[in-house]
Amino acid sequence: MTRRGNERALVRPHVVTGGRAHPTRNVFDLVTLVIATGDLPLRSGERSPEGPRRPLGTTGLSPEKLRIVALCRGGALSVVEIAGHLALPVGVVKVLLSDLVDSGHLTTRAAAPAARQSKTRLLQEVLDGLRASL
């Protein structure tokens, strides 16, 4: 029996996280930005402009963690973007991210807070707009 193109291998989330349901740190919001640290392993034959450096080892990382590190090398991504790229639930991705932050492979940055107007000012602007249209 052949697999259809839209089906994929099913790996239970508890297998991916090693049986854990909660991250070691609770700093991950859906829009938290995740960034690869600067001392990631170099590709073979690649040299750093500062000379040779001692890279973090990626041996022992699961395939999902390796994909996360590779995704974050291209720039900052939000937690929900990473979950979308990996096609994994956000809760599972948070557990994997916390492991990678603890091991020094990734760092996080809170998303920039949206500029908020006071409710009174916003309501006043709506009321002014309604009066102008009448």
C-alpha positions as CSV (number, residue, x, y, z in Angstrom):
1,M,0.0,0.0,0.0
2,T,1.4,3.4,-0.9
3,R,1.1,6.6,1.0
4,R,-0.8,9.5,-0.4
5,G,1.1,12.8,-1.1
6,N,-0.9,14.7,1.5
7,E,-0.2,12.2,4.3
8,R,2.9,12.4,6.4
9,A,4.5,10.2,9.0
10,L,2.9,10.4,12.3
11,V,5.2,11.0,15.3
12,R,3.4,11.6,18.5
13,P,4.2,14.9,20.2
14,H,5.4,13.2,23.4
15,V,8.0,11.3,21.5
16,V,9.4,14.5,20.0
17,T,9.6,16.2,23.4
18,G,10.9,13.2,25.2
19,G,7.7,12.8,27.2
20,R,7.7,16.4,28.5
21,A,4.6,18.6,28.2
22,H,5.9,21.9,29.6
23,P,9.0,23.9,28.7
24,T,11.7,24.5,31.3
25,R,11.1,28.3,30.9
26,N,7.8,30.0,30.4
27,V,9.1,33.0,28.3
28,F,7.6,31.9,25.0
29,D,4.6,33.9,23.7
30,L,3.3,33.2,20.2
31,V,5.1,36.3,18.9
32,T,8.4,35.9,20.8
33,L,11.3,36.2,18.4
34,V,13.8,33.4,18.3
35,I,17.3,34.1,17.1
36,A,20.2,31.7,16.5
37,T,23.3,32.6,18.6
38,G,26.4,33.8,16.8
39,D,28.6,30.8,17.7
40,L,26.8,28.2,15.7
41,P,28.7,25.4,14.0
42,L,30.3,26.4,10.7
43,R,29.7,24.5,7.5
44,S,32.6,22.3,6.4
45,G,35.2,24.4,4.6
46,E,33.7,27.7,5.8
47,R,35.9,30.1,7.8
48,S,34.8,32.8,10.2
49,P,36.2,36.4,9.4
50,E,37.5,36.5,13.0
51,G,39.4,33.3,12.5
52,P,38.6,29.8,13.8
53,R,36.0,29.6,16.5
54,R,34.8,26.9,18.8
55,P,31.3,26.1,17.6
56,L,28.5,24.7,19.7
57,G,28.1,21.0,19.0
58,T,24.9,19.8,17.3
59,T,25.6,16.2,18.0
60,G,22.8,14.7,20.1
61,L,20.2,17.2,18.8
62,S,17.0,15.7,17.5
63,P,16.1,16.2,13.8
64,E,13.4,18.7,14.9
65,K,15.9,20.7,17.0
66,L,18.4,20.7,14.1
67,R,15.6,22.1,11.8
68,I,14.8,24.8,14.3
69,V,18.5,25.9,14.5
70,A,18.7,25.9,10.7
71,L,15.5,28.0,10.4
72,C,16.7,30.5,12.9
73,R,20.1,31.0,11.1
74,G,18.3,32.9,8.4
75,G,17.0,35.5,10.8
76,A,14.6,36.0,13.7
77,L,11.4,34.0,13.6
78,S,8.4,34.0,15.9
79,V,7.4,30.9,17.8
80,V,4.3,30.4,15.7
81,E,6.3,30.7,12.5
82,I,8.6,28.0,13.6
83,A,5.6,25.8,14.5
84,G,4.2,26.4,11.1
85,H,7.5,25.5,9.3
86,L,7.8,22.3,11.3
87,A,4.1,21.4,11.2
88,L,4.1,20.7,14.9
89,P,1.8,22.0,17.7
90,V,3.0,25.2,19.4
91,G,3.2,23.5,22.7
92,V,5.7,21.0,21.4
93,V,7.7,23.7,19.7
94,K,7.9,25.7,23.0
95,V,9.4,22.6,24.7
96,L,12.0,22.2,21.9
97,L,12.8,25.9,22.0
98,S,13.3,25.9,25.7
99,D,15.9,23.1,25.4
100,L,17.7,25.0,22.7
101,V,17.8,28.2,24.7
102,D,19.1,26.3,27.7
103,S,21.8,24.7,25.6
104,G,22.9,28.1,24.2
105,H,21.9,27.4,20.6
106,L,19.2,30.0,20.5
107,T,18.3,33.2,22.2
108,T,14.9,35.0,22.5
109,R,13.7,38.5,22.2
110,A,10.3,39.8,23.2
111,A,8.3,41.2,20.3
112,A,8.1,45.0,20.1
113,P,5.0,46.1,22.0
114,A,2.3,47.6,19.8
115,A,1.7,51.3,20.3
116,R,-1.5,51.6,22.3
117,Q,-3.8,54.5,22.5
118,S,-5.9,55.1,25.5
119,K,-9.4,53.8,25.3
120,T,-10.8,57.3,25.9
121,R,-8.9,58.8,23.0
122,L,-9.8,56.0,20.7
123,L,-13.5,56.3,21.5
124,Q,-13.3,60.1,21.1
125,E,-11.8,59.7,17.6
126,V,-14.6,57.2,16.7
127,L,-17.2,59.6,18.0
128,D,-15.7,62.6,16.1
129,G,-15.7,60.5,12.9
130,L,-19.3,59.6,13.4
131,R,-20.3,63.2,14.0
132,A,-18.4,64.3,10.9
133,S,-20.2,61.8,8.7
134,L,-23.7,62.9,9.8
